[in-house]
Structure formats: C-alpha cells, structure tokens
Amino acid sequence: MTGQRSDARRNYARILAVAEAEVAAHGAAASLEQIARTAGVGSATVRRHFATRRALLDAVFRERVHALCDLAETLVDEADTRASLLRWLRELLAYSIAARGLADALSYEPLGDEGAEDSCASAIETAAAPLLRGAIADGCVRADVTVHDLLTLIVGIALATENHSDPAAQAERVFALSVEGLSPAAA
C-alpha cells in the first residue's frame, strides 16, 4: 500500500473496517456490494484493492492469524509438545468461533492451493506443522495425523457449533471429545 495516494489509503482502510464488520455479521459470504455501499465506494474500488474474495478475507483475518502464528512459534519449544499443540488448536478454534467467517474461509480455501502462498490458510498450516511434528516425534500424537486433518477438525467444529446458544462451550466440548482420537493406540 506504500506509494498509494492518500485517498486510496483511506478507501482501503474504510473498506477493510466495513468488511471486518460485515464478515463478523454474515461470515465469509458477506456481500462485496454491501461492503462497497457501506464504505461509500463503488464495487470497482473494492475490487481494485481486493482482487478476489479470498484477498479480502485474508486482509480481514491477517492480524489475528499472525498472532496465532506467533503463538505457535513460542509454543514449539515447550517441553510438553502435546499440550502445546492442543493449546494452539484451542486458540485457533476460539478465534474461528469469535471471528465468524474464518472457518468458512478456511473450508473453501483448500490447503496447498496454488497462488495461496500468502493466504491465512497457508500461514496457519505453516504455523501448525512444527507443533504437530514435535508431538508426533514425542509419541504423544499418532504418526498418521496431518496438519490438514487437524485444521479440518477445527473448521468442522467451528462450523457445526456456530449457531448453538453457547458456541464456545459446545465447541470446547466437541474438541475435548475429539482429542482422544489424536492419542496413539494403547499397545
């Protein structure tokens, strides 16, 4: 955004603020036209700043996703690798519930998509990988579990519980039930 005119920077900031509110209210399918109207700009201006819906959603979620990535970096050196992985997954789940639309965005943005290197999904996948590798290496998570499995689990729980009267409590319950499936089989 460096080098843009001041009105373009203001438009970008206004569009992003409106998009955050619209995505929180309506999820990832928030209307781009409504975002443009509420921001007081034309649809073409929205598309100039955000060429795709994915680009807009990535911008909406970027700051918190970076915080999740930073948390993963600090947790990777913890002694209890399983607890670190589970703490990070709980934080991702909590954010997916609080920021309605992130789970939707991750569910239709398959990991490994070409052109998605800078996406939130890619950042989340990259952050989770060392945590999972550590837990597998320590033998406290099954060796066949993948990052994609874990993110699919989180997305599924977030989407399945978002309309409950207390989505956070229901999501935590379902997460706790599913965690037992991560444990290696007793010999």
C-alpha positions in Angstrom: 0.0 0.0 0.0 3.1 2.2 0.2 3.1 4.8 -2.6 -0.7 4.9 -2.9 -2.4 8.3 -2.8 -3.9 9.3 0.5 -7.5 8.9 -0.8 -6.6 5.3 -1.9 -5.2 4.5 1.6 -8.3 6.0 3.2 -10.6 3.9 0.9 -8.6 0.8 1.7 -8.8 1.4 5.5 -12.6 2.1 5.3 -13.3 -0.9 3.1 -11.3 -3.2 5.4 -13.1 -1.8 8.5 -16.5 -2.3 6.9 -15.5 -5.8 5.7 -14.5 -6.8 9.2 -17.9 -5.9 10.5 -19.8 -7.5 7.6 -17.8 -10.7 7.8 -18.4 -10.8 11.6 -22.1 -10.4 10.9 -22.5 -12.6 7.8 -19.5 -14.8 7.6 -17.3 -15.4 4.6 -20.2 -15.0 2.2 -20.6 -11.3 3.2 -21.8 -9.3 0.2 -19.0 -7.4 -1.6 -21.6 -5.0 -2.9 -22.9 -4.3 0.6 -19.3 -3.7 1.8 -18.8 -1.2 -1.1 -22.1 0.6 -0.3 -21.5 0.8 3.4 -17.9 2.0 2.8 -19.2 4.7 0.4 -17.2 3.4 -2.5 -18.0 1.7 -5.8 -17.7 -2.1 -6.3 -14.8 -1.4 -8.7 -12.9 0.3 -5.9 -13.3 -2.7 -3.6 -12.1 -5.0 -6.4 -9.1 -2.7 -7.1 -8.0 -3.1 -3.5 -9.0 -6.8 -3.2 -9.0 -8.7 -6.5 -10.7 -11.7 -5.0 -12.9 -12.6 -2.1 -10.0 -14.6 -0.7 -7.8 -11.5 -0.7 -10.4 -9.5 1.2 -10.9 -12.3 3.7 -7.2 -12.7 4.2 -6.9 -9.0 4.9 -9.8 -9.2 7.4 -8.2 -12.1 9.3 -4.5 -11.3 8.8 -3.7 -9.6 12.1 -5.2 -12.3 14.3 -3.8 -15.1 12.1 -0.3 -13.6 12.6 -0.9 -13.6 16.3 -1.8 -17.3 16.1 1.4 -17.9 14.1 3.4 -16.0 16.7 1.9 -18.1 19.5 2.8 -21.3 17.6 6.4 -20.1 17.4 6.5 -19.6 21.2 4.8 -22.9 21.9 7.1 -25.0 19.7 9.9 -25.0 22.3 7.7 -26.1 25.2 8.5 -29.4 26.8 5.0 -30.8 26.6 4.5 -31.0 22.9 1.0 -32.4 23.1 -0.2 -29.7 25.5 1.4 -27.0 23.2 -0.3 -28.4 20.1 -3.7 -28.6 21.9 -3.3 -25.1 23.3 -2.7 -23.7 19.9 -5.6 -25.7 18.4 -7.9 -24.4 21.1 -6.8 -20.8 20.3 -7.4 -21.4 16.6 -10.9 -22.8 17.5 -11.7 -19.9 19.8 -10.8 -17.4 17.1 -12.7 -19.3 14.4 -15.8 -19.1 16.6 -15.2 -15.4 17.6 -14.4 -14.3 14.0 -17.3 -15.7 12.2 -16.2 -16.4 8.7 -12.7 -17.7 9.3 -13.8 -21.3 9.4 -15.8 -20.6 6.2 -12.8 -19.1 4.5 -10.6 -22.0 5.5 -13.2 -24.5 4.4 -13.4 -23.3 0.8 -9.7 -22.4 0.6 -8.1 -25.9 0.5 -4.6 -26.0 1.8 -2.0 -26.2 -0.8 -3.9 -24.2 -3.4 -1.6 -22.7 -6.0 -1.5 -18.9 -5.6 -2.4 -19.1 -1.9 1.1 -18.9 -0.5 0.4 -15.7 1.3 -3.0 -16.7 2.5 -4.2 -17.1 6.0 -4.7 -20.8 5.4 -1.1 -21.2 4.3 0.1 -19.2 7.3 -2.0 -21.4 9.7 -0.8 -24.6 8.0 2.9 -23.4 8.3 2.5 -22.5 12.0 0.8 -25.8 12.9 3.4 -28.0 11.2 6.2 -27.7 13.7 3.9 -28.2 16.7 2.4 -31.4 15.1 5.9 -32.7 14.1 7.1 -32.2 17.7 4.1 -34.0 19.2 4.4 -36.9 16.7 8.2 -37.2 17.4 7.5 -37.4 21.1 5.0 -40.2 20.5 2.1 -38.3 22.0 0.1 -37.8 18.8 -0.5 -40.6 16.3 2.1 -40.6 13.4 -0.6 -40.6 10.7 -2.2 -37.3 11.8 -1.7 -34.5 9.4 -1.9 -30.7 9.7 -4.8 -30.8 7.2 -6.6 -33.4 9.5 -6.3 -31.0 12.5 -7.4 -27.9 10.6 -10.4 -29.9 9.1 -11.3 -30.9 12.6 -11.2 -27.2 13.9 -13.1 -25.9 10.8 -15.7 -28.6 11.2 -16.2 -28.0 14.9 -16.4 -24.2 14.4 -19.0 -24.5 11.6 -21.0 -27.2 13.4 -21.3 -25.1 16.6 -21.6 -21.5 15.4 -25.4 -21.5 15.7 -25.5 -23.0 19.2 -26.7 -20.8 22.1 -23.2 -21.0 23.5 -20.9 -21.9 20.6 -17.7 -21.6 22.6 -18.8 -24.1 25.2 -20.2 -26.5 22.7 -17.0 -26.2 20.6 -14.8 -26.9 23.6 -16.9 -30.0 24.5 -16.7 -31.4 20.9 -13.0 -30.5 20.7 -12.3 -32.3 24.1 -14.2 -35.4 22.8 -12.3 -35.5 19.6 -8.8 -35.0 21.1 -8.9 -38.6 22.4 -8.7 -39.6 18.7 -5.3 -38.0 18.5 -3.8 -40.2 21.1 -1.7 -43.2 20.0 -3.4 -46.5 20.5 -2.5 -48.3 23.7 -0.3 -51.3 23.0 
